[in-house]
Amino acid sequence: SLLPLPAMIRAIEMSLLASHPNVDNSEGLISVTLYDALHDMTPLQEKLGAIGEHPGVLLRDDIDNPDGFVTKSDALTDQFKMVMTISSRHRRVDGVDLSAASGGDMFIVQGDPALDFHLNDIEISGLADPPTIDMRLRIEEVTTPIEPCDDGPSCYDNAPPEQAFTGIWTEDPWNFEYFAALAGWLHYGVENPLRYYTCYAFYQGQCAATVALGHAQNAGAEIDPAAPDGWASFILTDPPFSPTLIATLPPQQYFWEMLVGIADTMYHDPNGDGVPDYETAVPQFTFHGLDIGVSTQELVDKVVESLKAQEEKLATVLVGEFWRNNDPLDFYYWRGEDGRPYLYFANEEDLRPDPQDPNKQLVPSYPTPGFYSCPEFSGCKVSQTTVLGVDDKTHEKVRLVDTQTILYVRDDQNDPYEVQFTVANDAEIFVRVTPL
């Protein structure tokens, strides 16, 4: 094949795919979500369909589909199963609402996100090996002949990626001719620089015309030594032998532009009558069982990677608005990792419903947070956010002793209170609240 499949694939990625509004990278890589996979890839026909000026990569199932073709993948079989262990980071605590002088409870979240997804131990089975997809591809073509840049040395710079200025490179990148030329440039101009010189036409046993691609080592003096790789020069011998050969001699041009011209003629003017038919310039291709391009293990890794990137969002969806049932506690009791009892002063992490609108989340704010040993609230703060042996680093907290303790606190309105704690046993704590 004059255009090897690997080069053609890369060209399609760089042009047809990379130019699509829903492909957000220059490599033409398609992002596939877990939602796409769970729906057998059918959402891809919308995601990669026609948008704006771009005619789309995939043809939607509701367009020109008399046979009822369905875009789908077998990546997830009917035996698909995903087993994942999830641990909650919610803890129920008891505490006090100072303004109401009453007890209550609330759920607090220790850590982020609210749920611990054990994704390193996830079990996924029932995936196709290898995963494939059925899809329809419609490729647009240019509806008029494309003239090559054949004005000698002035055309040497007419090549990708940034210097191209005329001919095929001015066409839309989703057209067949564009990515066919791009594939030729990739293969013959970049990866396998084309340098070639030989006699390509004979007349009465003698060489009548030569062709040079680039500047081959054995090229004749008539070939420009500055000719770039892939530049095709057709030279008649002196004197010319055949009037017919003179009339059909191609002009100098890049080899990949010539390939596009040949393909265009073969497809639209196969009988050579010089009257091309461009009414069928939108060929469609139907693929069954097309390899997606990833292995089963790579698909599993991508699923895990996607889940890890969305842990917080998943936790929010699964947990819901747990704060709706939280009492507006100003402080609460909780044992630290060291096993000792502590009083925690509430902060903005301890969510609760707004008293004015229970459907609205309230983030508490305290002008004077913490626990104090004197009613003046000056120079007598006994709580701190960092305590040895306790993981929490954000709440003001103080350790409760096994006797009676009197502390002073202010609520979210900055009103002062005296609070007396009596620890009866591990299961009972008596609290008396007195406004000051």
Backbone hydrogen bonds in HBPLUS format (Angstrom, degrees):
<---DONOR---> <-ACCEPTOR-->    atom                        ^
c    i                          cat <-CA-CA->   ^        H-A-AA   ^      H-
h    n   atom  resd res      DA  || num        DHA   H-A  angle D-A-AA Bond
n    s   type  num  typ     dist DA aas  dist angle  dist       angle   num
A0008-MET N   A0004-PRO O   3.05 MM   4  6.33 154.9  2.12 151.2 159.1     1
A0009-ILE N   A0005-LEU O   2.83 MM   4  6.06 158.2  1.88 160.3 165.5     2
A0010-ARG N   A0006-PRO O   3.04 MM   4  6.28 164.0  2.07 148.1 152.0     3
A0011-ALA N   A0007-ALA O   2.94 MM   4  6.11 155.0  2.01 144.6 151.8     4
A0012-ILE N   A0008-MET O   2.95 MM   4  6.18 156.3  2.01 148.2 154.1     5
A0013-GLU N   A0009-ILE O   2.98 MM   4  6.25 157.1  2.03 150.3 156.6     6
A0014-MET N   A0010-ARG O   2.96 MM   4  6.19 153.9  2.03 146.7 153.6     7
A0015-SER N   A0011-ALA O   2.97 MM   4  6.06 129.7  2.23 142.7 155.4     8
A0017-LEU N   A0012-ILE O   2.99 MM   5  6.27 170.5  2.00 165.4 166.6     9
A0018-ALA N   A0013-GLU O   3.04 MM   5  5.99 137.9  2.22 135.1 146.9    10
A0019-SER N   A0015-SER O   3.05 MM   4  5.74 145.4  2.18 142.8 148.9    11
A0020-HIS N   A0017-LEU O   2.95 MM   3  5.43 162.7  1.98 117.1 122.9    12
A0023-VAL N   A0020-HIS O   3.01 MM   3  5.43 165.2  2.03 122.1 124.0    13
A0028-GLY N   A0025-ASN O   3.45 MM   3  5.91 166.6  2.47 109.1 113.0    14
A0037-ALA N   A0033-THR O   3.08 MM   4  6.48 159.1  2.13 148.8 153.8    15
A0038-LEU N   A0034-LEU O   2.87 MM   4  6.08 161.9  1.90 152.3 156.9    16
A0039-HIS N   A0035-TYR O   3.07 MM   4  6.21 128.8  2.35 139.6 152.1    17
A0039-HIS N   A0036-ASP O   3.18 MM   3  5.20 137.5  2.37  95.7 107.8    18
A0041-MET N   A0036-ASP O   2.72 MM   5  4.69 158.3  1.76 155.6 150.2    19
A0040-ASP N   A0037-ALA O   3.11 MM   3  5.16 143.6  2.25 116.5 112.6    20
A0042-THR N   A0039-HIS O   3.09 MM   3  6.05 163.3  2.12 131.2 132.5    21
A0073-SER N   A0040-ASP O   2.74 MM  33  4.80 122.9  2.06 123.2 134.0    22
A0044-LEU N   A0041-MET O   3.02 MM   3  5.65 157.1  2.07 118.1 125.1    23
A0045-GLN N   A0042-THR O   3.24 MM   3  6.00 156.1  2.30 121.1 125.1    24
A0046-GLU N   A0043-PRO O   3.08 MM   3  5.49 138.8  2.26 107.9 118.4    25
A0047-LYS N   A0043-PRO O   2.97 MM   4  6.25 170.0  1.98 155.4 158.6    26
A0048-LEU N   A0044-LEU O   2.75 MM   4  5.62 160.8  1.78 147.1 151.3    27
A0049-GLY N   A0046-GLU O   3.28 MM   3  4.93 168.4  2.29 100.6 102.4    28
A0057-VAL N   A0048-LEU O   2.77 MM   9  5.50 161.0  1.81 161.7 167.5    29
A0058-LEU N   A0048-LEU O   3.15 MM  10  5.73 160.9  2.19 130.9 136.4    30
A0051-ILE N   A0054-HIS O   3.04 MM   3  5.39 143.4  2.18 144.2 155.4    31
A0054-HIS N   A0051-ILE O   3.00 MM   3  5.39 129.3  2.26 147.5 139.8    32
A0059-LEU N   A0136-ARG O   2.96 MM  77  5.44 162.9  1.99 138.8 141.8    33
A0063-ILE N   A0060-ARG O   3.19 MM   3  5.62 158.3  2.24 119.0 119.4    34
A0068-GLY N   A0065-ASN O   3.22 MM   3  5.56 168.0  2.23 113.7 116.9    35
A0072-LYS N   A0134-ASP O   3.19 MM  62  5.41 144.6  2.32 134.3 144.8    36
A0134-ASP N   A0072-LYS O   2.73 MM  62  5.41 170.2  1.74 172.2 175.3    37
A0074-ASP N   A0132-THR O   3.22 MM  58  5.89 150.7  2.31 139.3 147.1    38
A0128-ALA N   A0075-ALA O   2.97 MM  53  4.97 157.5  2.02 126.0 133.2    39
A0077-THR N   A0126-GLY O   3.01 MM  49  5.58 158.0  2.06 162.6 167.9    40
A0080-PHE N   A0077-THR O   3.04 MM   3  5.33 156.4  2.10 116.4 117.0    41
A0081-LYS N   A0125-SER O   2.89 MM  44  5.29 156.2  1.95 140.0 138.1    42
A0125-SER N   A0081-LYS O   2.89 MM  44  5.29 161.6  1.92 156.0 161.4    43
A0083-VAL N   A0123-GLU O   2.77 MM  40  5.03 161.9  1.80 150.3 156.1    44
A0123-GLU N   A0083-VAL O   2.94 MM  40  5.03 167.3  1.95 151.6 155.2    45
A0118-HIS N   A0085-THR O   3.04 MM  33  5.59 171.8  2.05 174.8 173.8    46
A0087-SER N   A0116-ASP O   2.92 MM  29  4.92 165.7  1.94 138.6 142.1    47
A0116-ASP N   A0087-SER O   2.62 MM  29  4.92 175.8  1.62 161.1 162.6    48
A0089-ARG N   A0114-ALA O   2.90 MM  25  5.30 154.7  1.96 164.7 157.3    49
A0110-GLN N   A0089-ARG O   2.86 MM  21  5.33 172.0  1.86 154.1 152.8    50
A0091-ARG N   A0108-ILE O   2.81 MM  17  5.31 150.7  1.89 149.5 157.6    51
A0108-ILE N   A0091-ARG O   2.84 MM  17  5.31 165.5  1.86 152.2 153.7    52
A0093-VAL N   A0106-MET O   2.90 MM  13  5.63 165.7  1.92 164.8 169.1    53
A0106-MET N   A0093-VAL O   3.06 MM  13  5.63 148.3  2.17 150.4 159.0    54
A0333-TYR N   A0094-ASP O   2.89 MM 239  5.92 163.2  1.92 177.8 172.7    55
A0095-GLY N   A0104-GLY O   2.95 MM   9  5.55 161.3  1.99 147.1 148.9    56
A0104-GLY N   A0095-GLY O   3.05 MM   9  5.55 139.7  2.22 140.5 140.5    57
A0096-VAL N   A0331-PHE O   2.97 MM 235  5.83 153.4  2.04 158.0 164.7    58
A0330-ASP N   A0096-VAL O   2.80 MM 234  6.01 167.9  1.81 150.5 151.4    59
A0097-ASP N   A0102-SER O   2.87 MM   5  5.55 170.0  1.88 172.0 175.3    60
A0101-ALA N   A0097-ASP O   2.87 MM   4  5.82 114.7  2.30 140.7 159.1    61
A0102-SER N   A0097-ASP O   3.32 MM   5  5.55 157.2  2.38 143.6 147.3    62
A0101-ALA N   A0098-LEU O   3.00 MM   3  4.82 142.4  2.14  96.3 108.1    63
A0327-ASP N   A0105-ASP O   3.04 MM 222  5.72 165.2  2.06 154.5 158.3    64
A0119-LEU N   A0117-PHE O   2.85 MM   2  5.43 134.8  2.05 104.4  91.0    65
A0121-ASP N   A0118-HIS O   3.11 MM   3  5.73 157.6  2.16 114.1 121.0    66
A0122-ILE N   A0119-LEU O   3.31 MM   3  5.01 168.3  2.32 103.4 103.7    67
A0292-ILE N   A0131-PRO O   3.20 MM 161  6.05 176.9  2.20 145.5 144.5    68
A0133-ILE N   A0290-LEU O   2.83 MM 157  5.14 140.8  1.98 130.7 143.0    69
A0290-LEU N   A0133-ILE O   2.91 MM 157  5.14 148.4  2.01 148.5 143.2    70
A0135-MET N   A0287-PHE O   2.97 MM 152  5.37 147.1  2.08 138.5 149.0    71
A0287-PHE N   A0135-MET O   2.83 MM 152  5.37 172.6  1.83 170.0 172.2    72
A0137-LEU N   A0285-PHE O   2.72 MM 148  5.05 166.9  1.74 156.0 160.5    73
A0285-PHE N   A0137-LEU O   2.71 MM 148  5.05 155.8  1.77 152.8 160.8    74
A0139-ILE N   A0283-PRO O   3.07 MM 144  5.79 161.7  2.10 169.3 174.1    75
A0176-PHE N   A0140-GLU O   2.85 MM  36  6.19 155.6  1.91 159.0 164.0    76
A0141-GLU N   A0281-ALA O   3.06 MM 140  5.23 116.4  2.48 169.5 170.6    77
A0155-CYS N   A0152-GLY O   2.90 MM   3  5.82 167.2  1.91 131.2 135.6    78
A0156-TYR N   A0153-PRO O   3.07 MM   3  5.22 164.5  2.09 109.0 114.0    79
A0158-ASN N   A0155-CYS O   2.93 MM   3  5.19 162.2  1.97 114.0 119.6    80
A0159-ALA N   A0157-ASP O   2.79 MM   2  5.58 134.1  2.00 108.9  94.5    81
A0170-THR N   A0167-GLY O   3.13 MM   3  5.86 169.0  2.14 123.4 126.5    82
A0171-GLU N   A0168-ILE O   3.13 MM   3  5.59 165.0  2.15 114.9 119.1    83
A0175-ASN N   A0172-ASP O   3.17 MM   3  5.86 168.8  2.18 124.2 126.1    84
A0178-TYR N   A0175-ASN O   3.10 MM   3  5.42 123.2  2.44 103.0 116.6    85
A0179-PHE N   A0175-ASN O   3.30 MM   4  6.79 164.2  2.33 162.0 162.6    86
A0180-ALA N   A0176-PHE O   2.88 MM   4  5.97 143.1  2.01 153.1 164.5    87
A0181-ALA N   A0177-GLU O   3.00 MM   4  6.11 158.5  2.05 142.6 147.7    88
A0182-LEU N   A0178-TYR O   2.89 MM   4  6.16 152.8  1.96 146.1 155.0    89
A0183-ALA N   A0179-PHE O   2.94 MM   4  5.95 147.9  2.05 129.9 137.7    90
A0184-GLY N   A0180-ALA O   3.06 MM   4  6.37 153.9  2.13 143.2 149.9    91
A0185-TRP N   A0181-ALA O   2.88 MM   4  6.20 157.4  1.93 150.4 156.6    92
A0186-LEU N   A0182-LEU O   2.87 MM   4  6.09 160.9  1.91 149.7 154.9    93
A0187-HIS N   A0183-ALA O   2.97 MM   4  6.14 165.2  1.99 150.1 153.9    94
A0188-TYR N   A0184-GLY O   2.79 MM   4  5.71 163.4  1.82 152.3 157.0    95
A0189-GLY N   A0185-TRP O   2.77 MM   4  4.67 137.5  1.95 121.1 132.7    96
A0191-GLU N   A0186-LEU O   2.90 MM   5  6.14 170.4  1.91 163.2 165.9    97
A0192-ASN N   A0187-HIS O   2.78 MM   5  5.65 135.9  1.97 140.4 154.2    98
A0194-LEU N   A0188-TYR O   2.94 MM   6  5.31 131.4  2.18 165.7 158.7    99
A0230-GLY N   A0194-LEU O   3.16 MM  36  4.87 158.4  2.21 141.4 135.9   100
A0196-TYR N   A0213-LEU O   2.77 MM  17  4.74 146.6  1.88 130.8 138.6   101
A0213-LEU N   A0196-TYR O   2.57 MM  17  4.74 158.4  1.61 141.9 148.6   102
A0198-THR N   A0211-VAL O   3.03 MM  13  5.69 155.1  2.09 155.3 163.3   103
A0211-VAL N   A0198-THR O   2.86 MM  13  5.69 160.8  1.90 168.1 174.7   104
A0200-TYR N   A0209-ALA O   3.00 MM   9  6.07 147.9  2.10 141.0 151.2   105
A0208-ALA N   A0201-ALA O   2.70 MM   7  5.44 165.7  1.72 146.7 149.2   106
A0209-ALA N   A0201-ALA O   3.29 MM   8  5.19 145.1  2.42 138.5 134.2   107
A0203-TYR N   A0206-GLN O   2.75 MM   3  5.31 158.4  1.80 154.3 160.5   108
A0206-GLN N   A0203-TYR O   3.11 MM   3  5.31 162.7  2.14 108.4 113.8   109
A0237-THR N   A0208-ALA O   2.98 MM  29  5.34 165.2  2.01 135.1 132.8   110
A0210-THR N   A0235-ILE O   2.75 MM  25  5.20 160.1  1.79 153.9 158.7   111
A0235-ILE N   A0210-THR O   2.85 MM  25  5.20 165.6  1.87 148.8 153.8   112
A0212-ALA N   A0233-SER O   2.85 MM  21  5.09 153.9  1.91 144.7 153.3   113
A0233-SER N   A0212-ALA O   2.75 MM  21  5.09 159.4  1.79 152.6 159.6   114
A0214-GLY N   A0231-TRP O   2.75 MM  17  4.86 159.9  1.79 133.9 139.1   115
A0219-ALA N   A0216-ALA O   3.09 MM   3  5.16 163.5  2.12 111.1 113.0   116
A0223-ILE N   A0220-GLY O   3.14 MM   3  5.83 170.2  2.15 120.1 123.0   117
A0227-ALA N   A0224-ASP O   3.00 MM   3  5.41 165.7  2.02 118.8 121.5   118
A0231-TRP N   A0228-PRO O   3.10 MM   3  5.67 156.5  2.16 140.2 139.3   119
A0255-PHE N   A0230-GLY O   2.78 MM  25  5.49 163.9  1.81 166.6 171.8   120
A0232-ALA N   A0253-GLN O   2.67 MM  21  5.37 161.0  1.70 154.5 157.6   121
A0253-GLN N   A0232-ALA O   3.13 MM  21  5.37 149.5  2.23 141.2 149.9   122
A0246-ILE N   A0242-SER O   3.08 MM   4  6.40 153.0  2.15 148.6 156.0   123
A0247-ALA N   A0243-PRO O   3.11 MM   4  6.39 154.8  2.18 147.2 152.8   124
A0248-THR N   A0244-THR O   3.17 MM   4  6.41 140.5  2.33 143.7 153.9   125
A0257-GLU N   A0254-TYR O   3.14 MM   3  5.40 128.7  2.41 102.3 115.4   126
A0258-MET N   A0254-TYR O   3.15 MM   4  6.50 151.4  2.24 149.3 157.6   127
A0259-LEU N   A0255-PHE O   2.97 MM   4  6.33 147.4  2.08 144.8 154.1   128
A0260-VAL N   A0256-TRP O   3.20 MM   4  6.39 155.3  2.26 138.4 143.6   129
A0261-GLY N   A0257-GLU O   3.11 MM   4  6.40 156.1  2.17 143.6 149.9   130
A0262-ILE N   A0258-MET O   2.93 MM   4  6.23 155.2  1.99 150.8 157.4   131
A0263-ALA N   A0259-LEU O   2.91 MM   4  6.14 167.4  1.92 154.8 157.9   132
A0264-ASP N   A0260-VAL O   2.87 MM   4  5.98 156.5  1.92 148.0 155.0   133
A0265-THR N   A0261-GLY O   3.04 MM   4  6.22 156.8  2.10 144.6 150.0   134
A0266-MET N   A0262-ILE O   2.92 MM   4  6.16 164.4  1.95 154.4 158.8   135
A0267-TYR N   A0263-ALA O   3.00 MM   4  6.10 153.4  2.07 147.8 154.0   136
A0268-HIS N   A0264-ASP O   2.99 MM   4  5.97 164.7  2.01 148.1 152.8   137
A0269-ASP N   A0265-THR O   2.75 MM   4  4.99 142.7  1.89 136.0 142.8   138
A0277-ASP N   A0268-HIS O   2.81 MM   9  5.03 158.0  1.86 136.9 141.5   139
A0272-GLY N   A0269-ASP O   3.03 MM   3  5.40 159.5  2.07 113.3 119.8   140
A0299-LEU N   A0295-SER O   2.95 MM   4  6.23 148.9  2.04 146.9 155.7   141
A0300-VAL N   A0296-THR O   2.97 MM   4  6.32 153.3  2.04 148.0 155.1   142
A0301-ASP N   A0297-GLN O   2.87 MM   4  6.15 163.2  1.90 151.5 156.0   143
A0302-LYS N   A0298-GLU O   2.90 MM   4  6.11 149.3  1.99 142.2 150.6   144
A0303-VAL N   A0299-LEU O   2.95 MM   4  6.22 151.4  2.03 145.9 153.6   145
A0304-VAL N   A0300-VAL O   2.98 MM   4  6.29 165.0  2.00 157.2 160.3   146
A0305-GLU N   A0301-ASP O   2.86 MM   4  6.03 159.0  1.90 145.5 152.2   147
A0306-SER N   A0302-LYS O   2.84 MM   4  5.99 154.1  1.91 144.9 151.7   148
A0307-LEU N   A0303-VAL O   2.93 MM   4  6.20 156.8  1.98 149.4 155.8   149
A0308-LYS N   A0304-VAL O   2.90 MM   4  6.14 158.9  1.95 152.8 158.4   150
A0309-ALA N   A0305-GLU O   3.11 MM   4  6.31 149.0  2.21 141.6 149.4   151
A0310-GLN N   A0307-LEU O   3.04 MM   3  5.14 144.8  2.17  99.8 110.6   152
A0314-LEU N   A0310-GLN O   2.84 MM   4  6.02 166.5  1.86 163.3 167.4   153
A0315-ALA N   A0311-GLU O   2.86 MM   4  6.02 159.2  1.90 151.6 157.6   154
A0316-THR N   A0312-GLU O   3.03 MM   4  6.23 156.5  2.08 145.0 150.9   155
A0317-VAL N   A0313-LYS O   3.04 MM   4  6.31 156.9  2.09 148.7 154.6   156
A0318-LEU N   A0314-LEU O   2.91 MM   4  6.11 165.7  1.93 155.4 159.0   157
A0319-VAL N   A0315-ALA O   2.86 MM   4  5.83 165.1  1.88 151.7 156.3   158
A0320-GLY N   A0316-THR O   3.00 MM   4  5.67 153.7  2.07 134.6 142.8   159
A0324-ARG N   A0321-GLU O   3.16 MM   3  5.95 172.2  2.17 123.3 125.8   160
A0326-ASN N   A0323-TRP O   3.06 MM   3  5.12 165.8  2.08 110.2 114.4   161
A0329-LEU N   A0327-ASP O   2.81 MM   2  5.62 135.4  2.01 109.6  95.5   162
A0346-ALA N   A0330-ASP O   2.93 MM  16  5.30 166.6  1.95 133.9 136.7   163
A0332-TYR N   A0344-TYR O   2.90 MM  12  5.32 153.5  1.97 146.6 155.3   164
A0344-TYR N   A0332-TYR O   2.74 MM  12  5.32 173.8  1.75 165.8 167.9   165
A0334-TRP N   A0342-TYR O   2.99 MM   8  5.50 161.4  2.03 155.9 160.1   166
A0342-TYR N   A0334-TRP O   2.97 MM   8  5.50 145.1  2.10 132.0 142.7   167
A0336-GLY N   A0340-ARG O   2.96 MM   4  5.69 155.8  2.02 164.9 162.4   168
A0339-GLY N   A0336-GLY O   2.86 MM   3  5.34 161.2  1.89 118.4 121.9   169
A0400-LEU N   A0341-PRO O   3.03 MM  59  5.67 163.0  2.06 133.2 138.6   170
A0343-LEU N   A0398-VAL O   2.84 MM  55  5.39 165.0  1.86 158.0 161.6   171
A0398-VAL N   A0343-LEU O   3.09 MM  55  5.39 146.6  2.21 140.2 150.5   172
A0345-PHE N   A0396-GLU O   2.80 MM  51  5.30 171.4  1.80 167.8 167.6   173
A0350-ASP N   A0347-ASN O   3.02 MM   3  5.76 163.0  2.05 124.5 129.4   174
A0352-ARG N   A0362-LEU O   3.41 MM  10  5.42 155.0  2.47 144.8 150.6   175
A0362-LEU N   A0352-ARG O   2.72 MM  10  5.42 157.4  1.77 167.1 172.2   176
A0354-ASP N   A0360-LYS O   2.86 MM   6  5.59 158.0  1.91 164.8 164.3   177
A0357-ASP N   A0354-ASP O   3.01 MM   3  5.11 133.0  2.24 101.9 115.1   178
A0360-LYS N   A0357-ASP O   2.85 MM   3  5.49 165.0  1.87 126.8 131.0   179
A0382-VAL N   A0371-PHE O   2.94 MM  11  5.86 159.3  1.98 142.3 149.2   180
A0372-TYR N   A0408-TYR O   2.94 MM  36  4.93 147.7  2.05 142.2 150.8   181
A0408-TYR N   A0372-TYR O   2.76 MM  36  4.93 153.3  1.83 140.3 145.5   182
A0373-SER N   A0380-CYS O   2.91 MM   7  5.44 155.4  1.97 142.2 149.2   183
A0377-PHE N   A0374-CYS O   3.31 MM   3  5.86 163.4  2.34 114.1 118.7   184
A0384-GLN N   A0397-LYS O   3.11 MM  13  5.54 154.0  2.18 141.3 143.2   185
A0397-LYS N   A0384-GLN O   3.05 MM  13  5.54 149.1  2.15 123.5 130.1   186
A0390-VAL N   A0387-VAL O   3.08 MM   3  5.61 152.5  2.16 144.8 141.8   187
A0405-THR N   A0421-PHE O   2.81 MM  16  5.05 158.4  1.86 145.6 152.7   188
A0421-PHE N   A0405-THR O   2.69 MM  16  5.05 171.8  1.70 161.3 164.3   189
A0407-LEU N   A0419-VAL O   2.90 MM  12  5.35 166.5  1.92 157.2 160.3   190
A0419-VAL N   A0407-LEU O   2.83 MM  12  5.35 173.2  1.83 165.9 165.3   191
A0409-VAL N   A0417-TYR O   3.07 MM   8  5.44 155.7  2.13 142.5 150.2   192
A0417-TYR N   A0409-VAL O   2.81 MM   8  5.44 139.4  1.98 163.8 170.8   193
A0411-ASP N   A0415-ASP O   3.05 MM   4  5.56 150.0  2.14 145.3 150.5   194
A0414-ASN N   A0411-ASP O   2.85 MM   3  5.03 157.2  1.91 111.9 117.5   195
A0436-LEU N   A0416-PRO O   3.19 MM  20  5.62 166.9  2.21 133.4 130.9   196
A0418-GLU N   A0434-THR O   2.78 MM  16  5.10 167.9  1.80 151.6 155.4   197
A0434-THR N   A0418-GLU O   2.82 MM  16  5.10 159.4  1.86 157.3 162.4   198
A0420-GLN N   A0432-ARG O   2.87 MM  12  5.08 162.8  1.90 147.0 152.4   199
A0432-ARG N   A0420-GLN O   2.93 MM  12  5.08 154.1  2.00 142.6 150.7   200
A0422-THR N   A0430-PHE O   2.84 MM   8  5.00 153.2  1.91 148.9 154.0   201
A0430-PHE N   A0422-THR O   2.83 MM   8  5.00 166.3  1.85 153.1 151.8   202
A0424-ALA N   A0428-GLU O   3.12 MM   4  5.49 138.8  2.29 133.7 144.5   203
A0425-ASN N   A0428-GLU O   3.39 MM   3  5.33 169.3  2.41 137.3 139.3   204
A0428-GLU N   A0425-ASN O   3.31 MM   3  5.33 144.1  2.44 100.1 109.6   205
